[in-house]
Amino acid sequence: MFAPDGALSPPPAGPPRPVRAGLLLPPFHYRRRRTLSRLFHKSLGQTIHDAITRLRLERAKRRLADPGATVKTVAAECGFRDAIHLCKVFQRVEGVSPSQYRAG
């Protein structure tokens, strides 16, 4: 998932998988969580939480293109607690609700 320059590569094609921190980690590990967080932020300019949220939202935007997918289903498939959580995060980051995004 990491490109040679340390950037995140696009997700693989195929059915969506839940986004987990393990998918973002390079092929080695750190003993201390804080060290990992600091190095991740230094390398990519964002926190691990922000990176996971961004990936979940990108997946949600792709799923919202399907008019048959409900917001509840999209939320579950993209790793959000529920549809309300997806709506709050989507509104905060994108500036519009998932329904407005889908319509627009």
N, C-alpha and C positions, 0 to 999 in steps of 0.2 A: 504494500500500500504506500510505501515511501519511494519517491523517485530518488535518483542518485544525488540530486541537489538538496534533499531533505524535505522537499515539498510533498504534500499529499497528492497521490495520483487519483484519477477518477475511479469510482467504484466499479467492480467487475460487472459484466452483463449477466443477466439471469434473474431468477426470482430474488426479491429483496430479502436480506438477512437483517436481524436486529443489529443496531450499531452499538458496539461495546468498546470500552477502553482498550481491550486487548487487540482490537483491529488496528489501533492507531500506534501501537508501540513498535519501535524498531526491534530487530531480532535479538535483542539482548535485554537484560532487566537491571534494575537498580535496587539496591537494598533499602533505600529510603524513599518514601513517597515524595517528600518535599524536593529531593534532588531531581527526581524524574520530572516533577511539575516545573521546576525552575529551568531545567534544560529544554523541556518541551516549549515553554514560553519564549526562551531565548532563541531557539531555533526557528520557530514558526510565528512568533509574534502574537500568540493567542494562548489562552489557557486550554487545558485538556477538556474541561467542561464546555467552553465556547466552541471548540472544534467538534465535539460530539453533537452539540446542539445544532451547529451549522450543517453537519452531515444529515442529521435527522430532518431538518427543515428542507434541505434540498431533495431528499427522498419524498417528503410529504408533498412538495410542489409538483414533483413528477406524478405522484399518485393522484393528486387533485385534478390532473388533466383528464382522468377517467371519470366521466359523469356518473357512472354506476357505483363509484366508491363513495361510501358515506364518510363524513368527517370522523365518526367514531371508529370506523374500520381503518382509516388512514392513520389515526392516532395510535391504534394498537399495533399496526404493522411497522410503524416508524419509531417505536420505543417510548412513546409518551404515556404517562399514567392513565390519561383518559382524554376525551374530546375537549373538555374544558381547559385542561393543561395545554394541549396543542393550540387551542384558540388564543390563550393568553400569551404564550411564547411567540406564536406567529404574528400576532398584532404588535407586540413589543419590537420584534426584529424587523418585520417586513412593512409595518405601518398600515396594514390592512388585515381584515379577518380572512380566514381560509375561504369563506363563502364569497367575499368580495374579490379575492384573488382569482377564484375559479370563474367568476362572472366577467372579470375584466380582461 
